[in-house]
Structure formats: C-alpha cells, structure tokens
Amino acid sequence: MLEFIKKIALEAGEIIRHAYYKPETHIEYKGDIDILTETDLQCEEHIIKRILDRFPNDTILTEESKQTKGTTNRKWIIDPLDGTTNFSHRFPFCAVSIGLEINGEIRYGVVFNPIINELFYAEKNEGSFLNDKKISVSGNSEIKNCLIGTGFPYDRWQRGDYYIMQYLAFMKRCQGVRRAGAAAIDLCYVACGRLDGFFENKLRPWDMAAGSIIITEAGGKISQFDGEDWHYSNDTILVSNGKIHEKMIEILRGA
C-alpha cells in the first residue's frame, strides 16, 4: 500500500513540476486570498482516478471536491497541491499530501515536494523516511535554541493582529520563527529536525493528515493548542519534538 501511495504522489508531483516551469498559471479565487489553479484540479483528478481504479469503494476527502463516500474501512485524505500561493509565485515550497485512514486511524502518510525532489513518508509502526533515509525529530530541549514554524490562516486580513501576537510571543522566546506557507511540509520539517516545533490555526484535514503520522513515526508529539488530544478534524495543531511541547503550550496560552 505504501508503495502505491508513493507512486501516486510522484505522478502528481510530475504534474506540478511540469506546470511550475510554464510561464503562466491560471488562477481563480475561492476567497479574498484563497486561490485555486488548474494544477490543483489536474493533480486532484489524477489522484482520485488512480485510487478509485484500484479501490472503487473507498471514501475520498480532498480539498477541491466534495467527499466521495465509500463503503470500506478506508478513507483517503488528500491535498493535491499544498502551498498553492507559493506555487503560483514560483516559490518552491509546495507539495502533494496523501494520508490514508483505516478503521479510524491514520496508517499511511506521503508528502512530496516535486520542486526540490523531497519525498517524506511513513507507515504506522514502521518509522518515517525522507528519500529512503530514516528521519527523527530534533533533540533540542531549550526553547531559546529552537526554530519554530507557523502559518497564517486565510482570515488573516480580519484577524491578523491575533496571529501576529502568537508569532511575536514565540519570536521573543526562541531562536527564530519561520512562516513558509505549506503546512504539510512544515510538519515534515519537524519530523526530520529542520524545525523543532510548529503551530497553526484553522488548518483543514488534508493539510494535516499525512504529516501527522510522519511526525509521530519520527518520534514527535501532536496536540491541540491547549494540550488536548488532536484529531485532523480539530482546527488547531501544535507539533514538536516532544521536549519543548509544554513550553510551546505555555507560550500560546500567554499570547
């Protein structure tokens, strides 16, 4: 199953890579700053077709289409192009994200950035990998030495002050804060130790599902902002190397 998911992600990644180097991208607006490109739709169509050709009765939840309700115990949770704004500006931080839930538990996750050719993947109880090399979270235990990732939701024009307060709270306490614009990749960067932690408001299931198992299989920790158990239906996510998790919760409480 993992090899099948990786193959689909690589195929969709090739669609992204080909479009990335074209001179123009057609853009539609789903909101004031929430955009959609033809590449999002092409990738989603390809992924759905590949899955349903093999598993015609599975449930599929994707960003751009309505959920396809199936009759099996499997649910595919897909972001065909995470980081669409980055992609449209040719900022090379975008990815295909595919998570597979079986019997209510995320069992597989694959995130592929085709522009820099990085394939992150995990299977339950089998560890996490980047381009076939096993990865693990960082060992940093002092927040002052940590690099933290975050993102700003699409309502930032309306609630920007609140998100900046959170950003500022971490900026004053850690070595640096990065906001790169593709949550699926941010989660993987915590998993491989490039970031020590990550937090964001108002993400959707397809932003988080694949990355969540890549985090946990790499030894990381996931919760909501208040420390409660996390599920991809929640609208906040806090991930870390585990060693700084309580400190991150404390900082968010005070923001």
N, C-alpha and C positions, 0 to 999 in steps of 0.2 A: 504493500500500500504506500509506504513512504517513497519508494522509487517512482511510483505512478504520480504522486503529488509533485515531486521534484521535477519530473518531466513536463508536467503541465505548466508549472511555474517558469521553467526555462523557455518553453514555447511562447508563453505570454510575454515573457521578458524580451524575446526577439521582436515581437510586435512593437513593444515600447522603444527598443533600441533603434529600430528602423525609423520610427516616427520622430524620435528625438533629433535625428540629424537631418530631417527635412526642414526646409526654410520657413515653413509656416505651420501653425496649428490653429484649427478652427475651434473657437471657444464659445460655449453657451453658459449663461449664468443661471444657477439654481437659486441664488440669493445675491445679496449685495456684493459679497466677495467669495462666494462658494461657486466654483466653476466646474464645468464638465467639458471634456474634449472627446473628439471622435475616437481617440485611442483608448480612453476608458471603456467605451462601448464595444470596441473591437476586441479588447482583451477579455471583457466580461463574457461576450458571446462565445469566444473561443473556449474559455474555461468551462462554462456551463455545458457546452456541447460535448466536450471531452468527458466530463463527469457523467452526464446523462447517457451517453453512448455506452458506458460501462456499467453504470449504476442507475438505471432509469427510474427507480422508485425512491431515490434518496431525496431528502429535503435540502434545499439550497437557499441560503440567505446571503444576498450580495448588496453592495452599496447602491447600484443604479437600478436594479429591477425589483419587482415585488418578490416576496419569498415564494419559492416553489415548495409546496407541502408534499412530502413523500410519505411512504408507509413503512419504511425501515427504521432501524435504530441509529441511523447516521444522518448528521447534519453538517453540511459544508458551509463555512463562514468565510466569505471572500471579499477582499478589496482588490479589484483588478488593477488599480493604479493608485497607490497611496502616495500622496505628495503631488497631486495634480497641478497645484500652483507652481511648485518647483519645476515640474516637467514643462509647463507652458513657458517658463522663463529660461529654460535650459540650465537650471541649477541641478546638478547631478545627484540629488538626494530624493529618490523616488523608488517605488518597489511594488512588486506583486506580493500579495499576502494571502495565503490559503491555510485555514485551520479546519481540522476535521474533528467533530464531536461525535462520540459513540456512547450510547447509553447515558447521555447527560454529562459526559466528561470529555474535555479536550484531550485527544490522544496523539494527534499529529499537528505539527506546525511547520510551514515553509515560508520564508520571506526572501525574495530575490531582488537585489538591485542590479539591473542589467547594464547600467551605465558604467559602474566600476567593477562589475562581474563578481559580486559577493553573494553567495548562496548560504543562508542560515537555515538550519533545520533541526527538528527534534522529534523524537518518538517517546512516548511515555515509558519511563524506567530504562531508557537507552542512552541518555545523555544528549547534549546539544553540540552542534558542529557548525563550523564555518569553512566552506570549501573542503570538506572531508577532514578537517582538523578539529579535534575536540576542544571546546571552549569552556570557560568558567568565569564567574563574576570576580571582581577585584577583591583585594584583601584590605582595602582602606577602612580604618575604623574611626578616624578623626574627621569630622565634617569639614574642618578648616582646610583639609588637604584634598577634598573631593571635588570632582567635576560633575555637575548636575544638569540634566536635560529637562526641558519643559516644552509646552506648546500653548498657543493661544487659540481658543475656540472661535467659531465663526461669528459669535455675537460680540466680538471684541470692540466693535465700534460703540456698542451700547454699554458694555461692562469692562472696558479696558482698564479703568482705574483699579478695579478689584484684582484683575490678573497681574497688573504691574506691582501691586502690593505684595503678592505672593513671590513674584520674581525678585523684588527688592529684598524681601526677607531672607531669601537664600543668597543673594548676591553679597549681603553683608556678613554672611557666616561661612561661606565656602570659597574654594579657590576660583571657581568660575561657574557661570550658568550659560548653557547653550540652548538656542531655540532654532532648530533646523527645518521643521515643517513636515516631518513624516513620522508619525508615532510608531508605526510598525518597525521602522529602522531604529528609532530611539530605544525601543525595548530590546532589540538585538544588540545594540551597543552596550547596554547594561549587562547583558548576558555574556559578552566577550570582554568586559572590563574596560572598555573605552570610556564609558560613563559609569559613575558609582551609584547613581540613582536617577529617577525620572518621575515626574508627576504631571498630570494634566486633567483639566476639567472637560466634561461633556464630549468624551470620545464615544464612538459607536462600536458595536460588537466586532465589525470587520476590521476596525483599527487595531484591535487588541487580541483577538482570539489566537491567531498563530503565534504572536510574540509572547503570549502568556506562558505557553508550555516551553518555549525556548528559554525564557527566564528561569522557570522553576527547575528545568532539567540541567541548567547551568549552575544551580545552587543559590539562586536569588529568591527574593521574597516579594509577594504581591499582597496589597490590601487596598481598601478604600482610604481616603484621606484621614478618617478617624481611627484607622487601625482595624476596622471590622473586616470580616471575610469578604473577599472580592469575587464577583461574577461578571462575565462580559456584558450583562445587562445593566450593570451599575454605570453611573455617569462620571465617576471619578476613579482614577487609578494612581496608585503610588507603588513604585517598584524600586528595589535597591539590592545591594549586595548582601543584605541581611544585617550587617554590622552597624549600619547607620540608620536603620529603619525607624527606630523610636525617636531618634533625633529629628528626622525629617517630619514625622508626625507632630512633634513638639513645635517645629518651626511653622508648619502650616496652621496649627491652632492659634499661634500668635500673630499671624499675618493679617 
